[in-house]
Each structure stands twice: as structure tokens, then as C-alpha cells.
């Protein structure tokens, strides 16, 4: 952690606060699901701690992303809604924005990587959104998003670098803290950083604050390298099992917040993530997609010291089709 949040410029210059997380919770009440927290005596004994798993795969559209998307979309002006929405996403934010657009009575265009899971694309289209493909390995998603918004006049719903997205994501950790009480460690997946930044905000009134650990796949380790450098470092996106976390650089807003609150970002391999998916099916009897399982993978890989503590683990999403799940379980 650093002494104070870094300066942020541009459209995301307004830093959200804990009060924004509380406001997001009020906005989401009755619309989003208050997802369950699961425990396992077997897993507690294995790690010598108390583990609390927040299961966001049971959220609307199957991931935590609906929280931020609806918190943002529900606050747009009539003019912004009339213009329609546009965003970029490999699938979870795509579905979240598509549903949020439907709920408020507007339309959405979603930019999705050409190799995004077909099941996520179909789910997005079933919710009424138009899908446009791009190449995540050669195109910068933010540049593509800004270009389409400029040409179409649509309102951008950024997948992570917006105060309203961060505040909405922060309700995940806040619900967990309200349900189970103080925690020593909070472990969360990180891609763009909305969930990691929101977790820091949501925990900021805890005394002592829990150690906040972000987890990302080795195929996209821009957060770990950025935290080590003390500034955002652009990386190369490589193919990997955790498609929801494959981004080239941390968000400007999310990095400024997360750098202040986060104790460490650790990296896990594809094999460790696959093992996490299988173990969660065996021990908790829940289906979690690879990106959603990366926080638990850090425990399996002994990347985080949790012995003797009270530990929150966010399972951020469960959007995986039967064929891919069968493949992961069989390896």
C-alpha cells in the first residue's frame, strides 16, 4: 500500500469513496442479488483458518459485474440513455450491461473479443444487445471502445475505470463483511481492477483493515508488474484459461485506488486455476469459471499466508458452458 491514492486525470478523475459504496448498495437493493457466503469445514482444516467464499456466480447474469453496470446505467441522464450504450467485454460485463440496458429501456452495443466464449456471446445477444467483434491480441480495447462511441454517439459504460463501476463492485466485499464480520485477509480476482479497487473502498473503515490480495493469471500479469513498478505497466495479452482477466494494462482509476489499499497482487498459472475450478466443484459443490476461481487458486498455490486467520475469498463469476467445464474437470 502507498500513503495516499495517486492522482487521476481524464474522465475517471473523480475518486469514489466508501459513501459511494453505501449509495451503490441502496441503488442495487431489490434489483441485484445478495449472494450467499459458503463455508467448508474440510477446507478450513486444510488451511488452518476460517474461509468465507462469496459466490458471485449466483448474481444476475452470473457474475459480480451486474452490480457496477446497473449502478452506472441507472444513474445516466435521459439524453445519455436515449443515445444508447456501448462497452467492451469478454462476456461478463457484456451480459451485465445488456441486462442493465433492458431494465432501464435502452439499447446496448457490446465489443467482444473474436475468441470470446460462444456461450457468453449468445447470452449477451439473448439479452438484446448487438455484438461487434475485435481482436484482443492486437487491438487496445479502450481505443476500440472510444472509436466506436465517437462514431456512434453512444454512451460508454466502461467495464472497470469508472467511479460508479468501482462503487458497485465494492458492494461484494461490503456484503461479505456485513454477513461474517471482521476479516484478516480478502482475496479477489483482478483484471481491469474494478473489483480490487472496490474491495479496498468497502473495507476502508475496518480497524484493522484486512490484508487485500489481488490475483491474476500468468497470461496477463500487468497488475503484479505495475504494483512492483509503482506505476501502470502495459503488458502483452497472451492466450490463457482465465479469459475474463486478459487485459493489457490496469485501469487508471482502479490502479490509483487499488495501489493505495492493496497489500499484494499474486500470479497463478493456468494449471492452478484449473485445479481451483475442480476443487470448488468437489468441496463447495459450486461451478465457478476460471477467472472467478483465480482467488482460490492463490490459496491452492500457497501464494497467500492465511493460517490462523479469517479469510474472505471472492468467487467472482460462474459463466462457463458445459463443454468447457467438462474439459476443465477432466484434465
N, C-alpha and C positions, 0 to 999 in steps of 0.2 A: 504494500500500500504506500501511497505518497501522501504528503502533508495536506494537499488541497487539490481539488479537481483541476485538470488542465483547462486552458482557455479554449473555447469552441467558437468557430466562426461560421458564417453562412446560414442556411435555412434552419439548421438544427441548433442555433446558438442559445436557445433558452434551456437551461438545465432544469430537469424536473426534480421534485423534492418528495419527501415522504408523504406530504399532504396530497400530492398528485396521485400517489398510490391509493390513498384512502378515497379520494374522489373517484378514481377508476373503479374501485370496489363497489361504490354506490351506483355507478353507471351500469356495471355488469350484473348487479343483483337482479335476479329474476330472468336474466337473459342467458348468462353463462352458467355452466355447471360448477358447483362447489365440489371439486373432485375428491375422491377418497384417499386416505392415507393408510397404507398397508404395513404390517409388521410380520416378521418371521423369527420365531424362536431359534430355528436352525441357523439362520444367517447371523443373528445376534451372537450366538455361541461361537460361530466360526470366526468372527472378528473381535469378539470380546467387547462388544459395545451395544448400544441401542440404536437400531436403524429404523428410520421412518421414511417410507417410499411414497412420494406424491405422484399419483398416477394420472398424468395429463392426457394419456391416450383415451380416457373416458370423457374428455371435454368435447364440446360440439366441434365437428369437423375433425376430431381425432388428435388434436394437439393443443398446446398452450397458446398457439398463435391466434386463436379466436379472441382471446382476451384483449390483446393490443389492437387487433384490427377493428373490433367493434368499438373499443374505447375511442379510437381515432375517427372512424367513419361517422359515428353517432354525433360527433361534435362539429362536423363540417357545415358550412353555410348552405342555404338553399341553392345559391349560384354554383358552388363547388359540386354539389350533388347532381344538379342538372347537367353539368359538363360531363359527368361520368367519371369512373375511377380507372386508374392504371397502376399496376405494380409488377414486380419481378419476383419469381419464387420457383423453387424446385418442386413445390407441391403443397406444403402445409400452410404457409401464408397465403398461397393461391386460393385454397379452399376457404380459408378464413375470410379473405376479402370478398370472395364470391358470395358467401352466405351473408356477410355484413351488408353488401350491396343489395341483396334481395330483401333483407329485413327493413332497410330504410327506403326502398323503392327506387334504386338507381341501377346503372349497368356497370360492368367491370370488364376491362381487358387485362389479361394476365400474360406476361412474358415468361415463358418456361424454357429451361434448357432442352435442347433437342433430345437428350438422352434421359430426361426425367421419367420416373416410373409411370408406365402407361395407366396403372390404376389411379394414380394421383391426377393425371391429366383428365381421365374420364370423370372422376368425381368432381373436378373443377367445372367441367363443361356441363355436367348434370345440374349443377347449381346455377347455371345460366350465364356463365362467363364465356367470353371469347378468348381463345388461347393463341398466342403468337410465339413461335419458337426462336431461340437464339443459341449460339454456341458458347457454353460456359468456359471452354478451354481456350478460346481465342478472343472473346468479346468481354468487355467490362460491363457487368450487369447494370451498374449505376449509369454509365454512359448511354447504354441502350435504352434504359428507362427514361432518362431525361430527354433523349431524342424523340422517343415516341410521344411523350407528354407534350413536348413542344409542337410537334406536328399535328397532334390530335386535339389539343386543348383540354385533355382530361386531367383530373386532379390526381396527383401522385399520392399513393398510400405506401410509404417506404416500408420495407419489411422489418427494419430494425432501427434506423437512425432518425427517430422522431420522438420527442418527449412523451407523446400520448401512447405510442407503442411501448416505450420503456415502462411507463407507469402501469399500463395494463398487464404487461408481463410480470411486473413486481407483485401483482396480487397472488401469484402462485406461492411465493415464499411467505407472503403475509398470512395467507390461509393456513399454511403449514405451521407457522409459529403460533397462530391463534389456537390451533387444534391440539398441538402436542407440547407447547411451552418452550422454554429456552433451549437452544441448541448450541453445541460446541463447534460443529462443522456443518456447512451447507455445500453440497457438491452438485454442480449443474453443468449441462452441456453448453458449449459455446460455439456459435457460428458467426453471425453478424454481431452478436453481443447484447441484444435486447434483453434476453432472459438474465444474463450475468449482471448487467447494469441494474436491472430492475430488482434483482435479488439483493444487491448491495443497498439500494434505497430502502427496500422493505425491511431490512434488518438494522437500519441505521440508528434506531432508538433502543436497541438491545444493549444491556450492560451486564457483562461484557458482550461485545459483538461476536457472533460466530466467525470462525475462520471460513472464508468463502473461497472455494476452489472451482475454477473453470476447467472443463475437459474438452479437448478437441482431437480429431483423428490425425494421425501422422501424415495423411494425404493432403492435409490443409492446416499446417502448423503456424499460420501467421500470427495468431494470438500469443503463443508461447514466445515466439521470436520478438514480437512487439513489446511484450512485457519485459523481456530481458534487455531490450534496447532502450526502453523508456519512451518510445515514440512508435507510431504506427509504421509497420514494415510490410510492404507489399510482397506477397509470395506467389508461387506458381500453383495453380489448382491442378491436382492430379486425380486420376480416377481412384475411387475408393468406395467402400461399402456404405459409409455414412454420407449419403448424397445431400442431406439437409444441412450439412456443415461445410460444404465445399464452396468457400468464398475466398477471394484473393487478398483481402485486407480488412482489418477491423473497422467498424464504423467510427466516424469522428466523434459523434456524441457519445456513443456507447463506450468507446475506449476511454474518453475523458472521465466518465463516471466509474467504470469498472477498474481503471487503474488506481483510483482513489480507495475503493472498497475491497478489491480482490487481493487475497494473500498469495495466490499462485495459480498458474494455468499449467496443467499437465497434459501430456500427449499419450494417446493409446493407439495400438496397432489395430488393423482390420481383424486379425485373428482374436484379439482380446475383446473386441466389440461383438464378434460372432459368439464367442463364449458367453458374454453377458446376456445376449438375447436368449440363448439356450437355458442358462441358469435361471433367468427370470420366469421362463415357462415352467421349469421344473419345480422351483421353490415358491414362487409367488402365484403361479398359475395365471399370469398375465402376458399378453402379447405386446411387445414393445419393438418399434422399428429400430434399426441400427443407430441412427442419430440420437434417438430417445434413450438408448441404452448406454451411451458412452460414459455417463457419470458413474454408473455402476461398474463399467469396465475398469475404471480407475481403481476401484476397490479390489477387483479381481486381480489386477496387475500390481497390487501393493504400491500404488503411486501416492497414496494418502495415508498418513498415520491417524487412525481413528480409535485405537484401543482405549477402552475405558470411557469413551465419550458418548454424547447424544448427537446423532448424525442424521441430517436430512439429505435425502437423495432424490433429485427430481428426475422422473422418467417422463421426458418432455413430449413424447408422441407415440402413437401406435398405428400409423398409417403404413401398412405393409400388406401386400396381397398374398394369397395362399401359396402361389407357386414360389415366390421369393422366400417366404417364411419356411416352406418345406425344404428348400435348398439350404438355408442357413442352419436349420435344425439337423440336417443330415450330414453336415460337414464336420 
